[in-house]
Amino acid sequence: MTVLRKDASAISNFFDRIEAGLGKRGSSFMDLDAISHDADGDRFLVREFKEVHEVMSDAQRRTLEALAKLPLVTVWVVRRTSVPDILAWLSLSSGETECLTIDQYRDYVRRWWMCR
């Protein structure tokens, strides 16, 4: 069983237990932190947020990489760093990486919404 949340009674853990053993070998049950849908362009922005020392599982990485290959889907992995107000940002859709201030990150999100 995959424990997705530290709280054993979390809803994700509840459904992970229900679905245990259903699926193919090498597949996984995981959650995504944020998905925005732009109804005007029928686009999706997927964000996975990680704490400074949190590790992404191979299954989660493979899932996010597969999503990033889909048309109209943008996938970002955003990690809080040990430096206050700085985020490590990775776009799985474009391969770009950089460290951003919170204001810069907000600008990236704003620009995503402005694209068509």
NUDOBA-392770 format. One line per 4 residues: number of its first residue (from 0); their letters; for each residue x, y, z of N, C-alpha, C. Coordinates in pm, 1 decimal. Atoms other than C-alpha are relative to their C-alpha. Layout:
residues N
NUM> A> X:Y:Z:X:Y:Z:X:Y:Z ~ ...
***
This chain:
residues 116
0> MTVL> 84.2:-118.4:0.0:0.0:0.0:0.0:88.5:124.3:0.0 ~ -67.6:-128.7:3.8:112.8:353.0:-75.8:-69.5:94.3:96.0 ~ 59.0:-98.3:-89.2:55.5:597.3:206.4:28.7:136.4:-60.0 ~ -15.9:-125.7:69.8:-4.3:923.8:29.5:5.9:118.9:94.2
4> RKDA> 4.5:-109.0:-96.2:-66.5:1140.7:331.2:47.6:-51.9:134.1 ~ -47.1:40.6:-132.0:89.7:1136.3:674.3:-114.6:-42.3:89.4 ~ 118.4:35.7:-77.3:-258.4:1121.1:824.0:-60.3:-126.7:-59.5 ~ 48.4:128.8:51.4:-358.5:756.7:786.7:-147.7:2.6:-36.9
8> SAIS> 142.9:-5.7:29.8:-725.4:857.2:777.1:-32.3:94.2:-116.9 ~ 22.9:-91.6:112.3:-678.1:1098.9:482.7:-76.8:-70.3:-110.6 ~ 86.0:56.6:103.5:-921.8:1047.2:196.6:80.9:-71.6:-108.0 ~ -83.0:67.3:100.9:-640.1:959.7:-49.3:42.6:-137.7:47.8
12> NFFD> -38.1:130.3:-54.9:-522.7:681.2:180.5:-119.1:-94.4:3.3 ~ 121.9:81.2:-2.0:-882.1:557.1:215.8:-21.6:-65.7:-136.7 ~ 23.4:55.8:133.3:-920.6:515.0:-161.4:116.9:-84.4:-48.6 ~ -114.0:85.0:34.6:-568.0:376.1:-201.2:-21.1:-140.3:55.7
16> RIEA> 25.7:131.8:-59.4:-664.7:95.2:36.5:-110.9:-73.2:-74.9 ~ 109.8:62.7:73.5:-990.0:29.5:-154.0:49.7:-57.3:-133.0 ~ -46.1:40.2:132.6:-802.7:4.5:-485.0:126.3:-86.7:3.0 ~ -122.0:80.1:-11.4:-506.9:-196.1:-352.1:-14.5:-129.6:-79.1
20> GLGK> -0.2:124.3:77.2:-420.8:-481.6:-588.4:-74.7:8.1:-132.3 ~ 72.0:-16.8:126.4:-631.7:-344.6:-873.7:85.8:83.6:-92.5 ~ -85.3:-76.3:90.8:-418.3:-233.7:-1162.8:116.6:-84.7:-44.5 ~ -111.5:73.0:59.2:-107.7:-333.2:-1348.4:125.5:16.5:83.2
24> RGSS> -129.5:-5.6:-67.4:233.1:-408.6:-1207.9:76.4:122.2:-50.3 ~ -76.0:-118.4:37.1:445.0:-94.5:-1204.8:-84.8:126.1:-8.7 ~ 84.7:-118.4:-1.1:144.5:136.0:-1200.4:-11.6:48.5:143.8 ~ 6.3:-52.1:-135.8:67.5:352.0:-901.9:-125.0:82.4:21.6
28> FMDL> 107.4:-87.4:-44.4:-196.6:540.0:-710.8:68.7:122.3:56.2 ~ -65.3:-122.6:-46.1:-96.9:901.8:-659.6:-97.5:114.9:-6.8 ~ 81.7:-121.0:8.9:-239.5:1246.3:-614.1:80.2:108.9:-68.5 ~ -61.6:-120.2:55.3:-167.7:1576.2:-783.3:-40.6:115.0:89.7
32> DAIS> 28.3:-109.1:-93.0:-148.4:1895.9:-585.8:-93.2:105.6:-55.9 ~ 85.1:-106.0:54.8:-312.8:2141.5:-824.4:-18.2:-19.0:-149.9 ~ 30.7:2.2:143.3:-485.2:2134.3:-1161.6:-93.1:116.7:-27.7 ~ 85.8:-109.7:43.7:-624.3:2444.5:-1327.7:-43.0:-28.0:-142.6
36> HDAD> 54.5:19.5:134.4:-846.3:2427.8:-1634.5:-40.0:135.1:-56.2 ~ 35.5:-122.7:69.5:-868.1:2718.8:-1875.9:-109.8:-34.7:-99.8 ~ 115.0:36.1:82.9:-1214.8:2678.6:-2023.0:4.6:67.7:-136.2 ~ -6.9:-70.3:128.3:-1142.3:2935.2:-2295.8:86.5:-74.3:-101.3
40> GDRF> -91.5:68.2:91.0:-855.4:2734.9:-2441.2:2.1:-149.7:18.8 ~ 5.6:141.8:-33.8:-939.4:2394.1:-2294.7:138.5:-55.2:32.2 ~ -134.4:38.2:-41.4:-586.9:2383.5:-2148.5:0.5:-34.1:148.2 ~ -15.5:38.3:-139.8:-466.7:2239.9:-1819.1:139.3:35.7:48.2
44> LVRE> -126.9:-24.7:-67.4:-192.6:2352.7:-1582.0:3.0:-88.2:124.0 ~ -15.9:94.5:-111.3:-81.2:2074.0:-1346.6:121.5:44.3:79.5 ~ -112.4:-33.2:-87.4:136.5:2163.8:-1048.5:13.4:-105.2:108.5 ~ -34.6:89.6:-109.9:306.7:1924.8:-812.4:93.3:77.8:90.9
48> FKEV> -77.0:-77.1:-96.5:438.8:2094.8:-499.0:76.0:-93.9:92.4 ~ -83.3:81.2:-87.4:724.1:1950.6:-296.4:65.3:89.2:105.1 ~ -74.3:-67.5:-105.4:876.1:2053.1:33.1:149.5:-12.0:-28.8 ~ -143.2:-12.4:27.6:1249.1:2125.6:50.1:70.2:-136.2:-10.1
52> HEVM> -69.2:129.4:1.3:1355.7:1764.6:124.1:-90.5:-114.3:-45.4 ~ 94.3:103.9:41.4:1054.2:1577.2:-14.2:44.3:-61.3:-133.3 ~ -44.6:73.9:117.7:1136.9:1311.5:-272.7:-120.1:-38.6:-85.3 ~ 105.6:43.5:91.3:926.2:1242.5:-579.4:24.9:-146.9:-33.8
56> SDAQ> -15.6:141.6:33.0:862.2:873.2:-637.9:18.4:-15.9:-150.9 ~ -16.5:28.0:143.0:956.1:717.8:-971.6:-135.2:-6.5:-69.7 ~ 132.3:11.1:60.1:590.2:641.0:-1035.1:-62.5:137.5:-21.2 ~ 55.5:-134.7:14.1:488.0:1001.1:-974.4:72.4:75.4:-111.5
60> RRTL> -77.0:-64.9:105.7:768.5:1128.8:-1197.2:-43.9:-49.3:-137.4 ~ 43.5:55.9:128.9:666.5:890.8:-1479.6:-139.4:50.1:-37.1 ~ 136.0:-48.1:25.9:303.1:997.1:-1445.0:1.4:144.8:-45.5 ~ -6.6:-141.4:36.2:385.9:1366.9:-1456.2:66.0:19.8:-136.4
64> EALA> -64.3:-9.8:130.9:619.7:1318.8:-1752.6:-95.7:-40.9:-111.5 ~ 98.3:43.2:100.0:344.7:1132.2:-1941.0:-106.0:108.1:-20.1 ~ 97.6:-108.9:12.2:95.5:1410.1:-1865.2:58.1:117.3:-78.2 ~ -64.4:-114.1:65.8:346.0:1671.3:-1986.0:7.5:-17.5:-151.5
68> KLPL> -5.1:26.7:143.8:351.5:1505.2:-2329.0:-135.2:18.7:-68.9 ~ 132.9:-14.7:58.8:-22.4:1551.0:-2377.9:-19.9:141.1:-53.3 ~ 28.3:-134.7:50.3:-140.8:1839.4:-2594.1:-85.5:76.8:100.7 ~ 77.8:-91.5:-84.5:-281.3:2134.8:-2399.9:18.0:-23.0:149.8
72> VTVW> -28.7:24.1:-141.5:-132.4:2009.5:-2070.4:140.9:51.4:29.8 ~ -127.8:-51.0:-48.1:147.0:2199.2:-1893.8:20.2:-54.1:140.6 ~ -28.7:59.2:-130.7:314.2:2032.9:-1595.5:121.1:69.4:60.7 ~ -108.9:-61.5:-75.0:527.8:2211.6:-1337.1:20.4:-76.0:130.6
76> VVRR> -35.3:48.1:-133.9:707.1:2073.5:-1033.2:62.6:118.8:71.0 ~ -46.6:-117.2:-73.4:760.2:2346.9:-775.6:40.4:-44.0:140.4 ~ -53.4:40.7:-130.6:978.6:2290.9:-471.0:29.2:123.1:83.8 ~ -39.1:-104.5:-95.1:997.5:2516.1:-168.3:144.0:-26.9:40.2
80> TSVP> -140.8:17.6:-35.0:1363.4:2573.0:-90.7:24.1:43.3:144.2 ~ -34.2:-40.9:-137.1:1545.3:2635.9:235.6:21.0:150.5:9.6 ~ -12.5:-145.8:2.1:1590.4:2999.3:130.3:-141.2:58.2:-2.1 ~ 136.4:-54.6:-2.0:1278.6:3195.5:226.5:-34.1:71.8:-130.7
84> DILA> 54.8:-68.0:117.2:1069.1:3317.4:-63.8:66.2:-37.9:-132.0 ~ -58.2:47.3:125.4:1262.1:3117.9:-325.7:-55.0:-140.1:-28.0 ~ 54.5:127.7:41.7:1115.0:2827.1:-520.2:86.8:-57.2:-111.2 ~ -64.9:67.3:112.1:1286.3:2571.8:-742.0:-112.1:-43.4:-93.5
88> WLSL> 108.3:21.1:94.8:1075.4:2545.8:-1055.7:50.8:-84.5:-115.2 ~ -32.5:86.6:111.9:1081.8:2275.1:-1321.9:-124.2:-15.5:-85.1 ~ 109.2:25.1:93.4:860.0:2265.9:-1627.7:28.7:-131.1:-70.3 ~ -17.2:126.9:68.9:827.7:1904.4:-1736.9:-43.4:12.0:-145.2
92> SSGE> 47.5:-18.3:136.4:653.9:2034.6:-2048.9:106.8:60.4:-90.8 ~ -101.0:-66.1:83.2:946.9:2247.5:-2167.4:142.6:-39.6:36.8 ~ -133.5:36.3:-45.5:1242.2:2111.4:-1968.4:74.1:113.5:68.8 ~ -64.9:-114.5:-64.0:1317.5:2455.7:-1821.3:3.0:-18.8:151.5
96> TECL> -10.9:-0.5:-146.4:1440.0:2482.3:-1462.3:61.8:132.3:43.4 ~ -61.9:-119.1:-58.1:1525.0:2779.4:-1245.2:-50.8:20.2:141.9 ~ 46.7:-43.0:-131.4:1494.7:2931.5:-902.4:-76.0:129.8:-18.6 ~ 88.0:-115.4:14.7:1219.2:3186.9:-871.1:-33.8:58.5:135.4
100> TIDQ> 61.6:-59.6:-117.6:1104.7:3435.5:-614.8:-148.9:-31.1:-7.4 ~ 144.8:23.1:1.0:742.7:3402.1:-515.2:-67.8:92.0:-100.8 ~ 57.8:-91.6:98.7:662.0:3710.1:-723.8:24.3:-48.8:-142.9 ~ -27.1:53.8:133.2:831.0:3553.4:-1026.9:-89.1:-119.9:-29.4
104> YRDY> 88.6:115.2:17.8:635.2:3232.2:-974.4:-142.0:47.7:-31.5 ~ 133.8:-55.0:26.2:312.3:3432.5:-956.6:-8.6:54.1:-142.3 ~ -1.9:-50.0:137.4:414.7:3595.7:-1284.8:-8.1:-114.9:-100.3 ~ 9.5:117.3:88.1:465.1:3252.6:-1446.4:-144.3:-48.6:-8.0
108> VRRW> 140.1:45.2:-1.2:116.5:3151.8:-1337.5:-86.8:99.9:-76.1 ~ 76.4:-103.8:69.4:-28.1:3482.7:-1458.6:18.2:-10.7:-151.6 ~ -27.8:11.1:143.0:143.5:3440.2:-1797.6:-63.9:-126.2:-59.2 ~ 67.0:120.2:50.4:8.7:3084.7:-1829.5:-146.1:30.7:-28.7
112> WMCR> 140.7:-34.6:19.1:-343.2:3220.7:-1785.5:-21.7:90.6:-120.0 ~ 14.2:-94.7:110.1:-280.4:3487.2:-2049.5:23.6:-65.6:-135.8 ~ -26.4:68.7:127.3:-161.8:3237.1:-2316.2:-129.1:-58.4:-55.6 ~ 115.7:62.6:67.9:-411.9:3106.9:-2566.2:48.6:-103.1:-96.9
***
